Amino acid sequence: MNIEEIENIELKYLDIDDYQDLKEAMIEAYKALDDSYWEKYQIQSLIDKFKEGQIVIKVNGQLAGCALSIIVDYDKFSDNHTYEEITANYTFNSHTDKGDMLYGIDVFIKPEFRGLRLGRRLYDYRKELCENLNLKGIVFGGRIPNYHKYAHRIKPKTYIEKVKRKEINDPVLNFQISNDFHPTKILTGYLEGDTASNEFAVLLRWDNIYYQKPNKIAAHTKEVVRLGLVQWQMRPYKDLEDLLQQVEFFVDAVSGYRSDFALFPEFFNAPLMAENNHLPVSEAIRELAKHTHDIVQKFSELSISYNINIIAGSMPEMKGNKLYNVGYLCRRDGSIERYEKIHVTPDEEKIWGMQGGSEIKTFDTDCGKVGILICYDSEFPELSRLLADDGMDILFVPFLTDTQNGYSRVRHCAQARAIENECYVAIAGSVGNLPKVENMDIQYAQSMVFTPCDFAFPTNGIKAEATPNTEMILIADVDLSLLKELNQHGSVRNLKDRRTDVYELIKK
């Protein structure tokens, strides 16, 4: 399946009604194995014992992959166990809620859905489940289905070493290693009938660094969200494809740190206006608007492929014969949302003939409720207060400013929004020069993440800040649970203490 065909991606608990689709998918995924699927009563047993451990991923409503797991008391098993032993003769009676290790029973992606990084989502879910349940880690026996090609001349240990050194390509083992699972030993006679692996398997393990022994006070589970801000360098690009390669570079970079969001600046695609610099600026920006649809589609593909929510800065867009400054939220589940700049600057109106938008709304995501205000909009406190009233946790502000004066307005207003609305605010802008683009020739920026000012937060209200006027990414973790605590028990409670008996704010 191609990314552009994807309309929706869902991660769901496995339901017994999914069994027929699951059976067919397993047969297709494990063509080299006989009896490669679980019986219906076995799947029902897994669901009954440990519902949270049985996950399917669906693309456009079609089952694309699955991850099955149990919790075991790992001390009861030696590192030389077999698949039959760890599953208690395939009954899963080895599962216990009092265990200390998550054991991977099965994980697969149907062949037609491979290459979309869907397997990574299943592994990421397992890791989060492991952390939430305060388990020591994840362990499983990984098949090495390409080993039979080399078994006549090298031993399994040598095979694994060559795979790690990239001398041999084993897509299964490479994928597991790239997802932070480390080989610990070779299992002999692990899965009966696995002739492709010569019945060998690699015992793979991932350790939960947040694990705390049960005799200690368990840490409160935190709702931590990782933000990736792109401080974009304005530079000439020969065409749209060239610009999109730079976009993917940054998406790849921030997703490599397991960021939940990537934030791009306002008008990051302005360098493409250079090809129309011979036109009046009002016509040149309308030519730039012709690229917006293709850029949005690419962002959506990247959000799916790299499993990250992307706030696509802003771009010019034509609606009828009117020009707007708009951006898009591309969720990692494949859905897309649109937002508009409400307040255009005097320069945008006079030079480009740009119109202000009229939509004010928050967006639900898998990491809380977010709001997005483009540059100048952050200087109007009414907008962010309306978003806060709707439950906003994080406010994203893509901006573009040419001077330090303009930047200071955005920066200080954004920081005020964090305090008065008890939320996090992330701002990202562009740096560098565009000598061949009229009205967009210089930029100044320092991307930042702001917090409220109270004891649970940095004393200066700054969580992270980029180096001024330097191309870079900024990664920061924000804890949403602290906002809930602040709202109820903060030194001051800006939202709770409002005198609504004296004044009110109304959205028309």
C-alpha positions, 0 to 999 in steps of 0.5 A: 500500500502507498502512503497516499492511499492511507486515510486512517491508522488505528491502534486498537485492542484485539477483539475476538471479532477480529479473529478471521482477519487475524488468522488470514493475516498470520497465514500470509505473514508466516507463509514459511511456517506450517500451522502458523496461526493461533486457534480462536480459543487461544486468542480468546484466552489471551484476551481474557487473561491480558487484554491490554497486551493484545493490540492490532493496527488497522489501516483504512479499517483493514487489519495490517498487523498485530502484537500479542504479549503476556506478563511472566515471572521471568525468574521461573524460566531459564534463558534457555527456554523454548516457545512451548515452555514460555507459553505453558504448552500454548495455553498462556497459563504462564501469564501472571499479573504479578510478573515482572517482565513483558514477554512478546508472544507474536508481532507481525505486519502483513507484507502489503503494509510493510515499509510504513514503519507500522511495526515501530508503532507496535513496539512503541506501544509495548514499551509504553505499556511496560513503563505504565505497568512498571515492568523490568522490560520486554523480552522475546525470542526473535526468529532469524528466518534468513539463517538457513541461507548461511547455516552450512558455513557459519554458526548462529553467533557469527551470523548475528555478529555479521548482521550487527556489522551490516555484513549480512542483511536480516530485515527482522533482526535489523528491525529489532536492533534498531528498536533498541532491543539487544541480543543476549543469547542464542536459543536452541530448539526454540520454535519447533518447525521453524526450518528457516531459522533452523529452530534457532532464535535470538533472545532479545531484550529491552530494559525499562529504565524507569522500572522501580522495584515493588518495595519502593514507592512507585513513581506517579505515571506522567503524561510526558509529551516530547516536542521537536521544534525546527529552527529553519534556515532560509536558503535557495532551493532549486525546486519543490522536491529539493525543499521537501528533502530538507523537510524530511531531513528535519522530520527524520531528525526529530522523530529519531528522538521519539518526538510526539510533535514536529513544529515548522515555522511560518512561511518556511516555503518562502524560498520557492518564491525566488523563481517568480521574483520577476513578478510583482510580490502580490503575484509571486506569493499567489504562485507560491500558493500553488505548491501548498496542496502538494506540501500538505500531502507530503507532510501527511505522508511523513507524519504517517511514515515517521509516526509523528504529529506535524504542525506544518508551519504556515503557507499561502493558500487561495480560497476562491480569489482570496489569499489566506495564511494557513497551516495544517496539523497532520496527525500520525493517524493520517487525519489532517486539520486546517488552521488560519491566521486570524490577524494578518499584519499591516504588511501582509495586507498592504503588500500581498493583499492577504485576508484574515481567517475566521476559524478559532478552534483547538485540536484533539491529539493523542498527546492532549488538546492543542491550539495553533496561532500563527505569529501575530495572532499570539499577540492577541490574548483573547485568542489563546484564552478562548483556546484555554477555555476549550481545554488547550494543553499546548499552544504552538506558534509558528512565526516569521520575524525579520527584526529583533523588534518583531521577534521580541513581540512574539517571544514576550507575548507567547511567554505571557500566554503560557502564564495566563493560560496555564499551558505550554507554548512552543514557538518556532521561526526561520533564520537566514537571508533570502536576497532573491525574494522581495519582502522576505529578505531577512529573518531573525528567530530564537525558537523556545518552549515556555512554561507557566511560572510556578514551583513545578516549572523552571523559575524563568518560565523557559523550558528550552531555547535554541541558539539565536539565528542558527539552524537547528532543532530543539527537543523538549519534554513537557509534562501535562500532569503538572498543568492539572496540578497547577490548575488546582493547587498552584501558587496563583490560578489564573484560569480558576480565579477569573472574575467571571461575575465581572467580565466574560469573553465570548466567541462569535 
